[in-house]
């Protein structure tokens, strides 16, 4: 979902104009008729529910300045663009001093309004990213730094906040890349041990022969190569929190000593003559099904019940897609700043819809890397679908755009609804031929585009008007994404095929070709020359 913008104006005509303009900019408008109604709407929602407010200064009862003063007494921090028909230096200065981000004069042009909105959102995003960077440098993650707009993540945050207030052992479950370590650090920051050490151990990255030494420490000379005494991670976390990531990877021998540490509050360093008392808070995390590991004998049942006292499961990104726009824009702000792309500050609604249609098997980590790659690829001032070719290909968006770009041919099935409502229908198979689900055969039935796919629809032959497809084995619009060797074709090759098909379909009428492809005629002529299709034009 795009950013929500609250419009506050007592003039219904002005509200309608602003609402239409904001919708065309790709944002979601909400309207309030007066200042008090605006405050009621803001206070009934979360502080970050609205990304921006367009506020009229002159209104009956509670005016714009009154709204700005009231906002100072709340925890709502959102940029405000004030507008008035009576502009003056004193009015503008007073509004800016009251906390307004920008000041515009009625009637405002759509171009000026769009610039003001984008500048306000850009600065707000940068301020939020600065706060996150400072928290990262100080290793001070909190629940406020976690982006969670979905109901499922809101419940998870509530559980985390409750667990942080006690010393109860916590087991965080979730797939790789969902942010288990960040969540554990947030629990630490909200607990009484917030100023104590937070020690992270990736159990799956420690060699089996060194696990005990790294976790519990060793005495000098305890084994060959132990030239010095080592304190171990448990002692490092004494008084604070020990976070065992991928705890299911611990060897069975180490699990016994971990169980003793939890039960007795003491550890036995390798080569030590007596145990050492310790005080620590344990948070464990796993991406495995520990119940199954217990059943298979890979994890001790008694240890499982010791760790699983307060389980918290972080949902995968595919189950919290409401969070994707905010996460994507957060990553965009960070990577644009790191790459020196100050003008790159927005993601188009179409691109956001594309990202929300994907299931993200690698979760937030995959989304982060995808946005990083898109920032590097982007040449404009906003990320579009063109910057996400891999995601678009897997969802079949490229094929869908081809179907929608041309006038539908009678007798040829329309796959746009199938592609929109069921992206899984076009997900790659082990040996894909194309992402188009099916094509009609001569007998009127629908054949699968690749082996193993069930027919989607059946179409009876009908009389066709307009130009017929080429008399060959492939209908116009059937685009093969793989070459003869089974490799994915380059985008330039696919584009050349599309243009060639369009030329033939429209009898080389260049205006019709350009219109169906959604490009200008000058661009079309340039691409004809680039792909050597000028002869086909003639």
VEXDREN-2710 file (C-alpha; in Angstrom, 1 decimal):
% VEXDREN-2710
k/r/px/py/pz
1/UNK/0.0/0.0/0.0
2/UNK/1.2/3.5/-0.9
3/UNK/1.8/6.2/1.8
4/UNK/-1.3/7.7/3.4
5/UNK/-1.7/11.4/3.2
6/UNK/-4.2/13.3/5.4
7/UNK/-5.9/16.3/3.8
8/UNK/-7.4/18.8/6.2
9/UNK/-9.5/21.6/4.7
10/UNK/-13.0/23.0/5.4
11/UNK/-13.6/23.8/1.7
12/UNK/-15.1/20.7/0.0
13/UNK/-14.0/21.8/-3.5
14/UNK/-10.4/22.2/-2.3
15/UNK/-10.5/18.8/-0.5
16/UNK/-11.7/17.1/-3.7
17/UNK/-9.0/18.8/-5.8
18/UNK/-6.3/17.8/-3.4
19/UNK/-7.7/14.3/-3.1
20/UNK/-7.6/13.8/-6.9
21/UNK/-4.1/15.2/-7.2
22/UNK/-2.7/13.1/-4.4
23/UNK/-4.3/9.9/-5.9
24/UNK/-2.7/10.7/-9.3
25/UNK/0.7/11.1/-7.6
26/UNK/0.4/7.5/-6.4
27/UNK/-0.5/8.1/-2.7
28/UNK/-3.6/7.2/-0.7
29/UNK/-5.5/10.3/0.4
30/UNK/-7.7/10.7/3.5
31/UNK/-9.8/13.8/4.2
32/UNK/-10.8/15.7/7.3
33/UNK/-13.3/18.7/7.3
34/UNK/-11.8/20.6/10.2
35/UNK/-8.9/20.6/12.7
36/UNK/-10.6/18.7/15.4
37/UNK/-11.6/15.9/13.1
38/UNK/-8.0/15.7/11.9
39/UNK/-6.7/15.3/15.5
40/UNK/-9.3/12.6/16.2
41/UNK/-8.2/10.7/13.1
42/UNK/-4.5/11.0/14.0
43/UNK/-4.9/10.0/17.6
44/UNK/-7.1/6.9/16.8
45/UNK/-4.4/5.5/14.5
46/UNK/-0.8/4.6/15.1
47/UNK/1.7/7.5/15.1
48/UNK/3.2/6.3/11.8
49/UNK/-0.2/5.5/10.2
50/UNK/0.0/8.7/8.0
51/UNK/3.1/9.7/6.2
52/UNK/2.2/13.3/5.7
53/UNK/-0.5/15.9/6.3
54/UNK/-1.7/18.8/4.0
55/UNK/-3.2/21.3/6.4
56/UNK/-5.2/24.5/5.7
57/UNK/-4.3/27.3/8.1
58/UNK/-7.7/29.2/8.0
59/UNK/-10.5/27.0/9.3
60/UNK/-13.4/27.7/11.8
61/UNK/-13.1/26.6/15.4
62/UNK/-9.7/24.8/15.5
63/UNK/-7.5/26.3/12.8
64/UNK/-4.2/25.0/11.3
65/UNK/-2.0/26.7/13.9
66/UNK/-4.1/25.1/16.6
67/UNK/-3.6/21.7/15.1
68/UNK/0.2/22.2/14.9
69/UNK/0.2/23.2/18.6
70/UNK/-1.9/20.2/19.6
71/UNK/0.5/17.8/17.7
72/UNK/3.4/19.0/19.8
73/UNK/1.7/17.4/22.9
74/UNK/1.5/14.0/21.2
75/UNK/4.0/11.4/20.0
76/UNK/2.8/11.9/16.4
77/UNK/5.7/13.0/14.3
78/UNK/4.7/13.6/10.7
79/UNK/5.7/16.3/8.1
80/UNK/3.1/18.9/7.6
81/UNK/2.5/21.1/4.5
82/UNK/0.4/24.1/5.4
83/UNK/-1.6/26.0/2.8
84/UNK/-3.6/29.2/2.9
85/UNK/-5.1/31.7/0.5
86/UNK/-3.7/34.6/2.5
87/UNK/0.0/34.3/2.2
88/UNK/2.5/36.6/3.9
89/UNK/6.0/36.4/5.3
90/UNK/4.8/36.6/8.9
91/UNK/2.2/33.8/8.3
92/UNK/4.8/31.6/6.7
93/UNK/7.4/32.2/9.4
94/UNK/4.9/31.4/12.2
95/UNK/3.8/28.2/10.5
96/UNK/7.4/27.0/10.0
97/UNK/8.2/27.8/13.6
98/UNK/5.2/25.8/14.7
99/UNK/6.7/22.8/13.0
100/UNK/5.4/22.9/9.4
101/UNK/7.7/21.4/6.8
102/UNK/6.6/23.6/3.9
103/UNK/4.2/26.5/3.1
104/UNK/2.2/26.9/-0.1
105/UNK/-0.3/29.5/-1.4
106/UNK/-3.7/28.6/-2.8
107/UNK/-4.5/27.9/-5.5
108/UNK/-1.5/25.5/-5.6
109/UNK/-0.4/23.9/-8.9
110/UNK/-0.2/20.1/-9.0
111/UNK/3.5/20.3/-9.9
112/UNK/4.3/22.4/-6.8
113/UNK/2.2/20.2/-4.6
114/UNK/3.9/17.0/-5.9
115/UNK/7.4/18.6/-5.3
116/UNK/6.4/19.6/-1.8
117/UNK/5.1/16.1/-0.9
118/UNK/8.1/14.3/-2.3
119/UNK/10.5/16.6/-0.6
120/UNK/8.7/16.2/2.7
121/UNK/8.6/12.4/2.5
122/UNK/12.3/12.3/1.4
123/UNK/13.5/14.3/4.4
124/UNK/11.3/12.3/6.8
125/UNK/12.7/9.0/5.4
126/UNK/16.3/10.3/5.8
127/UNK/15.6/11.4/9.4
128/UNK/14.2/7.9/10.2
129/UNK/17.2/6.3/8.5
130/UNK/19.6/8.5/10.5
131/UNK/17.9/7.3/13.7
132/UNK/18.3/3.7/12.6
133/UNK/21.9/4.2/11.7
134/UNK/22.7/5.7/15.1
135/UNK/20.9/2.8/16.8
136/UNK/23.0/0.4/14.7
137/UNK/26.3/2.1/15.6
138/UNK/25.4/1.9/19.3
139/UNK/24.0/-1.6/18.9
140/UNK/20.8/-0.3/20.5
141/UNK/18.0/-1.9/18.6
142/UNK/14.5/-1.4/20.1
143/UNK/11.0/-2.5/19.2
144/UNK/10.5/1.0/17.7
145/UNK/13.2/0.3/15.1
146/UNK/11.3/-2.8/13.9
147/UNK/9.0/-2.0/10.9
148/UNK/5.8/-3.8/11.6
149/UNK/2.5/-2.6/10.0
150/UNK/0.9/-6.1/9.6
151/UNK/-1.3/-7.5/12.3
152/UNK/0.8/-10.7/12.6
153/UNK/4.0/-8.7/13.4
154/UNK/2.1/-6.4/15.8
155/UNK/1.2/-9.4/17.8
156/UNK/4.8/-10.6/17.8
157/UNK/6.0/-7.2/19.0
158/UNK/3.4/-7.4/21.8
159/UNK/4.8/-10.8/22.9
160/UNK/8.3/-9.5/22.7
161/UNK/7.6/-6.5/24.9
162/UNK/5.9/-8.7/27.5
163/UNK/8.8/-11.3/27.5
164/UNK/11.4/-8.5/27.9
165/UNK/10.0/-7.5/31.3
166/UNK/10.8/-10.9/32.8
167/UNK/13.8/-13.2/32.9
168/UNK/12.0/-16.1/31.2
169/UNK/14.0/-18.1/28.6
170/UNK/12.8/-17.2/25.1
171/UNK/12.9/-19.3/21.9
172/UNK/12.5/-17.3/18.7
173/UNK/11.4/-19.4/15.7
174/UNK/11.4/-18.4/12.1
175/UNK/12.8/-18.9/8.7
176/UNK/16.2/-17.6/7.7
177/UNK/16.2/-13.9/7.0
178/UNK/13.2/-12.8/9.1
179/UNK/15.2/-10.8/11.6
180/UNK/15.5/-13.1/14.6
181/UNK/18.7/-11.5/15.9
182/UNK/17.4/-8.0/15.6
183/UNK/14.3/-9.1/17.5
184/UNK/16.5/-10.6/20.2
185/UNK/18.4/-7.4/20.5
186/UNK/15.2/-5.5/20.9
187/UNK/14.2/-7.7/23.7
188/UNK/17.5/-7.1/25.4
189/UNK/17.1/-3.3/24.9
190/UNK/13.6/-3.4/26.6
191/UNK/14.7/-5.5/29.5
192/UNK/16.4/-4.7/32.9
193/UNK/19.7/-5.9/31.3
194/UNK/19.7/-3.3/28.6
195/UNK/23.0/-1.8/29.7
196/UNK/24.6/-5.2/30.2
197/UNK/26.5/-7.3/27.5
198/UNK/24.6/-8.8/24.6
199/UNK/26.6/-11.7/23.3
200/UNK/25.7/-13.5/20.0
201/UNK/26.8/-17.0/19.1
202/UNK/26.0/-18.6/15.7
203/UNK/25.9/-22.3/16.8
204/UNK/25.9/-23.5/13.2
205/UNK/29.2/-21.7/12.4
206/UNK/31.3/-23.3/15.1
207/UNK/33.3/-26.4/14.4
208/UNK/32.2/-29.4/16.5
209/UNK/35.6/-29.8/18.2
210/UNK/35.6/-26.2/19.4
211/UNK/32.0/-25.7/20.5
212/UNK/32.6/-26.4/24.2
213/UNK/35.7/-24.2/24.3
214/UNK/34.0/-21.3/22.6
215/UNK/30.9/-21.5/24.7
216/UNK/32.2/-22.4/28.1
217/UNK/35.9/-21.4/27.9
218/UNK/39.0/-23.4/28.7
219/UNK/41.9/-23.3/31.0
220/UNK/45.5/-22.9/29.9
221/UNK/46.9/-26.2/28.8
222/UNK/43.5/-27.9/28.8
223/UNK/44.2/-29.4/25.4
224/UNK/46.8/-29.3/22.7
225/UNK/47.1/-25.7/21.4
226/UNK/45.4/-24.1/24.5
227/UNK/48.3/-21.8/25.2
228/UNK/46.1/-19.2/27.0
229/UNK/43.0/-19.2/29.1
230/UNK/39.8/-18.4/27.3
231/UNK/36.7/-17.1/29.1
232/UNK/34.0/-18.3/26.7
233/UNK/30.8/-16.8/25.6
234/UNK/28.8/-17.6/28.7
235/UNK/31.2/-15.7/30.9
236/UNK/31.2/-12.8/28.4
237/UNK/27.5/-12.6/28.8
238/UNK/27.6/-12.7/32.6
239/UNK/25.0/-10.2/33.9
240/UNK/23.6/-9.7/30.4
241/UNK/22.0/-11.7/27.6
242/UNK/23.3/-14.7/25.6
243/UNK/21.8/-15.2/22.2
244/UNK/22.2/-18.7/20.7
245/UNK/21.4/-18.4/17.0
246/UNK/20.6/-21.7/15.2
247/UNK/20.6/-23.6/18.6
248/UNK/19.4/-26.7/16.8
249/UNK/22.9/-27.1/15.3
250/UNK/24.5/-27.8/18.7
251/UNK/26.1/-31.2/19.1
252/UNK/24.3/-33.6/21.6
253/UNK/27.4/-33.5/23.9
254/UNK/27.2/-29.7/24.2
255/UNK/23.5/-29.8/24.7
256/UNK/24.1/-31.7/28.0
257/UNK/26.3/-28.9/29.3
258/UNK/23.9/-26.2/28.1
259/UNK/21.1/-27.9/30.1
260/UNK/23.3/-27.9/33.2
261/UNK/24.0/-24.2/32.8
262/UNK/20.3/-23.4/32.6
263/UNK/19.4/-25.7/35.5
264/UNK/22.2/-24.9/37.9
265/UNK/23.3/-21.4/36.7
266/UNK/26.9/-22.6/36.4
267/UNK/29.3/-23.8/33.8
268/UNK/32.3/-26.1/33.6
269/UNK/35.1/-24.6/31.4
270/UNK/37.3/-27.2/29.7
271/UNK/40.1/-28.3/32.0
272/UNK/38.7/-26.4/35.0
273/UNK/38.7/-28.0/38.5
274/UNK/35.5/-26.5/39.7
275/UNK/32.3/-25.0/38.1
276/UNK/31.8/-21.2/37.8
277/UNK/28.6/-19.5/38.8
278/UNK/27.1/-17.2/36.1
279/UNK/24.0/-15.0/35.8
280/UNK/22.7/-14.7/32.3
281/UNK/19.4/-14.3/30.3
282/UNK/19.2/-16.9/27.5
283/UNK/17.5/-16.2/24.2
284/UNK/17.6/-18.9/21.6
285/UNK/16.7/-18.9/17.9
286/UNK/16.2/-21.6/15.3
287/UNK/14.9/-22.0/11.7
288/UNK/14.4/-25.7/12.3
289/UNK/11.4/-27.7/13.6
290/UNK/12.9/-28.6/17.0
291/UNK/10.0/-31.1/17.7
292/UNK/11.0/-33.1/14.6
293/UNK/14.7/-32.8/15.7
294/UNK/13.7/-34.3/19.1
295/UNK/11.8/-37.1/17.4
296/UNK/14.8/-37.9/15.2
297/UNK/17.1/-37.9/18.2
298/UNK/19.1/-34.9/17.0
299/UNK/18.0/-32.7/19.9
300/UNK/17.5/-33.5/23.6
301/UNK/13.9/-33.5/24.7
302/UNK/14.7/-32.1/28.2
303/UNK/16.7/-29.2/26.7
304/UNK/13.9/-28.5/24.3
305/UNK/11.4/-27.9/27.1
306/UNK/14.0/-25.8/28.9
307/UNK/14.4/-23.5/25.9
308/UNK/10.8/-23.5/24.7
309/UNK/9.4/-21.8/27.8
310/UNK/8.3/-18.7/25.9
311/UNK/8.2/-19.4/22.2
312/UNK/7.8/-16.5/19.7
313/UNK/7.4/-17.2/16.0
314/UNK/8.3/-14.4/13.6
315/UNK/6.2/-14.8/10.5
316/UNK/7.9/-15.0/7.1
317/UNK/7.7/-12.0/4.8
318/UNK/5.1/-13.7/2.6
319/UNK/2.7/-13.7/5.5
320/UNK/3.3/-10.0/6.4
321/UNK/3.2/-8.3/3.0
322/UNK/1.7/-5.2/4.4
323/UNK/5.3/-4.5/5.7
324/UNK/6.9/-4.7/2.3
325/UNK/6.4/-1.0/1.2
326/UNK/7.8/0.4/4.4
327/UNK/10.7/-2.1/4.4
328/UNK/11.5/-1.4/0.7
329/UNK/11.5/2.4/1.2
330/UNK/13.6/2.1/4.3
331/UNK/16.2/0.1/2.3
332/UNK/15.9/2.5/-0.6
333/UNK/16.7/5.5/1.6
334/UNK/19.7/3.7/3.1
335/UNK/21.3/2.4/-0.1
336/UNK/20.6/5.6/-2.0
337/UNK/22.5/7.5/0.6
338/UNK/25.3/5.0/0.6
339/UNK/25.6/5.0/-3.2
340/UNK/25.4/8.8/-3.4
341/UNK/22.1/8.8/-5.2
342/UNK/20.5/11.7/-3.5
343/UNK/17.8/12.1/-6.2
344/UNK/16.6/8.5/-5.9
345/UNK/13.9/8.6/-3.2
346/UNK/10.8/6.8/-4.4
347/UNK/9.3/3.5/-5.6
348/UNK/6.5/3.6/-8.1
349/UNK/3.2/2.0/-7.1
350/UNK/3.5/-0.6/-9.9
351/UNK/6.9/-1.6/-8.5
352/UNK/5.6/-1.8/-5.0
353/UNK/2.7/-4.0/-6.2
354/UNK/5.2/-6.2/-7.9
355/UNK/7.2/-6.6/-4.7
356/UNK/4.1/-7.4/-2.7
357/UNK/3.1/-10.1/-5.2
358/UNK/6.3/-12.1/-4.7
359/UNK/6.6/-14.6/-1.9
360/UNK/10.3/-13.8/-0.9
361/UNK/11.7/-17.2/0.1
362/UNK/14.7/-15.4/1.5
363/UNK/12.5/-13.1/3.5
364/UNK/13.7/-9.6/4.6
365/UNK/17.4/-10.4/3.8
366/UNK/16.4/-11.2/0.2
367/UNK/14.3/-8.0/-0.1
368/UNK/17.2/-6.0/1.2
369/UNK/19.6/-7.4/-1.4
370/UNK/17.0/-6.9/-4.1
371/UNK/16.5/-3.2/-3.3
372/UNK/20.3/-2.8/-3.2
373/UNK/20.6/-4.2/-6.7
374/UNK/17.8/-2.1/-7.9
375/UNK/19.4/1.1/-6.6
376/UNK/22.6/0.2/-8.5
377/UNK/20.7/-0.5/-11.7
378/UNK/18.4/2.5/-11.6
379/UNK/19.2/5.5/-13.8
380/UNK/16.1/7.6/-12.9
381/UNK/14.8/9.3/-9.8
382/UNK/12.5/6.4/-8.7
383/UNK/12.6/2.6/-8.8
384/UNK/10.3/1.0/-11.4
385/UNK/9.4/-2.5/-12.5
386/UNK/12.4/-2.3/-14.9
387/UNK/14.8/-2.4/-11.9
388/UNK/13.4/-5.8/-10.7
389/UNK/13.7/-8.1/-13.8
390/UNK/14.3/-11.2/-11.8
391/UNK/11.2/-10.8/-9.7
392/UNK/9.1/-9.8/-12.7
393/UNK/10.3/-12.9/-14.6
394/UNK/9.5/-15.2/-11.8
395/UNK/6.0/-13.7/-11.4
396/UNK/5.3/-13.7/-15.2
397/UNK/4.8/-10.0/-15.2
398/UNK/6.8/-9.6/-18.5
399/UNK/4.3/-12.0/-20.2
400/UNK/1.4/-10.2/-18.6
401/UNK/2.5/-6.8/-19.9
402/UNK/2.7/-8.3/-23.4
403/UNK/-0.8/-9.6/-23.2
404/UNK/-2.1/-6.3/-22.0
405/UNK/-0.2/-4.2/-24.5
406/UNK/-1.9/-5.7/-27.5
407/UNK/-5.6/-5.6/-28.6
408/UNK/-7.1/-9.0/-27.6
409/UNK/-7.5/-11.4/-30.6
410/UNK/-10.8/-13.2/-30.7
411/UNK/-10.3/-16.9/-30.3
412/UNK/-7.1/-16.4/-28.2
413/UNK/-7.5/-16.9/-24.5
414/UNK/-6.9/-13.8/-22.2
415/UNK/-4.4/-14.8/-19.6
416/UNK/-4.3/-11.5/-17.8
417/UNK/-6.8/-12.5/-15.1
418/UNK/-5.0/-15.8/-14.5
419/UNK/-1.7/-14.0/-14.2
420/UNK/-3.1/-11.4/-11.8
421/UNK/-5.0/-13.7/-9.5
422/UNK/-2.8/-16.7/-9.5
423/UNK/0.9/-15.9/-9.9
424/UNK/1.8/-19.4/-8.9
425/UNK/0.3/-20.6/-12.2
426/UNK/3.3/-19.0/-14.0
427/UNK/6.0/-19.8/-11.6
428/UNK/9.0/-21.5/-13.2
429/UNK/9.0/-25.3/-13.5
430/UNK/12.2/-27.4/-13.6
431/UNK/12.2/-27.2/-17.4
432/UNK/10.1/-24.2/-18.4
433/UNK/9.5/-23.4/-22.0
434/UNK/7.6/-20.2/-21.5
435/UNK/5.5/-18.5/-18.9
436/UNK/2.4/-18.4/-21.0
437/UNK/0.2/-21.1/-19.4
438/UNK/-1.4/-22.6/-22.5
439/UNK/-2.2/-22.1/-26.2
440/UNK/-5.2/-23.2/-28.2
441/UNK/-4.7/-26.0/-30.7
442/UNK/-6.5/-26.5/-34.0
443/UNK/-9.2/-28.7/-32.5
444/UNK/-10.3/-25.9/-30.1
445/UNK/-8.9/-27.5/-26.9
446/UNK/-6.2/-25.8/-24.9
447/UNK/-2.8/-27.4/-24.7
448/UNK/-0.3/-26.9/-21.9
449/UNK/2.6/-24.7/-22.7
450/UNK/5.0/-27.1/-21.0
451/UNK/4.7/-30.7/-19.9
452/UNK/2.9/-31.3/-16.6
453/UNK/0.7/-28.2/-16.7
454/UNK/-3.0/-28.7/-16.6
455/UNK/-5.1/-26.8/-19.2
456/UNK/-6.3/-23.5/-18.0
457/UNK/-9.2/-22.9/-20.3
458/UNK/-10.9/-24.2/-23.4
459/UNK/-11.7/-21.9/-26.3
460/UNK/-13.8/-22.7/-29.4
461/UNK/-12.6/-21.2/-32.7
462/UNK/-14.3/-18.0/-33.6
463/UNK/-14.3/-15.7/-36.6
464/UNK/-11.3/-13.3/-36.2
465/UNK/-11.3/-9.7/-37.3
466/UNK/-8.3/-7.6/-38.2
467/UNK/-4.9/-9.0/-39.1
468/UNK/-4.4/-12.7/-38.6
469/UNK/-1.3/-14.0/-36.8
470/UNK/1.5/-15.4/-38.9
471/UNK/0.8/-18.8/-40.3
472/UNK/3.3/-20.7/-38.3
473/UNK/3.3/-22.9/-35.2
474/UNK/3.4/-19.9/-32.8
475/UNK/0.6/-17.5/-32.2
476/UNK/1.4/-13.8/-31.9
477/UNK/2.0/-13.0/-28.3
478/UNK/3.5/-16.4/-27.5
479/UNK/6.9/-15.4/-26.2
480/UNK/9.5/-18.0/-25.4
481/UNK/11.8/-16.9/-22.6
482/UNK/14.4/-19.6/-23.1
483/UNK/16.6/-20.1/-26.1
484/UNK/17.3/-23.4/-27.9
485/UNK/20.0/-24.3/-25.3
486/UNK/17.6/-23.8/-22.4
487/UNK/19.2/-20.5/-21.3
488/UNK/17.1/-17.4/-20.4
489/UNK/17.1/-14.9/-23.2
490/UNK/18.5/-11.4/-22.8
491/UNK/16.0/-8.6/-22.4
492/UNK/17.2/-7.0/-25.6
493/UNK/16.4/-10.2/-27.5
494/UNK/13.0/-10.4/-26.0
495/UNK/12.3/-6.7/-26.8
496/UNK/13.4/-7.2/-30.4
497/UNK/11.0/-10.2/-30.7
498/UNK/8.1/-8.1/-29.3
499/UNK/8.7/-5.2/-31.6
500/UNK/8.9/-7.6/-34.6
501/UNK/5.6/-9.2/-33.7
502/UNK/4.0/-5.8/-33.2
503/UNK/5.2/-4.6/-36.7
504/UNK/3.7/-7.7/-38.3
505/UNK/0.5/-7.5/-36.3
506/UNK/-0.2/-3.9/-37.1
507/UNK/0.8/-4.0/-40.8
508/UNK/3.8/-1.8/-40.1
509/UNK/1.6/1.1/-39.1
510/UNK/4.1/2.8/-36.9
511/UNK/1.6/4.9/-34.9
512/UNK/-0.4/1.8/-33.9
513/UNK/2.8/-0.1/-33.1
514/UNK/4.1/2.6/-30.9
515/UNK/0.8/3.0/-29.2
516/UNK/0.4/-0.7/-28.4
517/UNK/3.9/-0.9/-27.1
518/UNK/3.5/2.1/-24.9
519/UNK/6.4/4.1/-26.4
520/UNK/6.9/7.1/-28.5
521/UNK/7.5/6.9/-32.3
522/UNK/10.9/8.4/-32.0
523/UNK/11.8/5.7/-29.4
524/UNK/10.3/3.1/-31.7
525/UNK/12.4/4.2/-34.7
526/UNK/15.5/4.2/-32.6
527/UNK/14.9/0.7/-31.4
528/UNK/14.2/-0.5/-35.0
529/UNK/17.6/0.8/-36.0
530/UNK/19.2/-0.7/-32.8
531/UNK/17.8/-4.1/-33.4
532/UNK/18.2/-4.1/-37.2
533/UNK/14.5/-4.1/-37.9
534/UNK/14.5/-1.2/-40.4
535/UNK/14.3/-3.6/-43.3
536/UNK/11.3/-5.3/-41.8
537/UNK/9.7/-1.9/-41.6
538/UNK/10.2/-1.3/-45.3
END
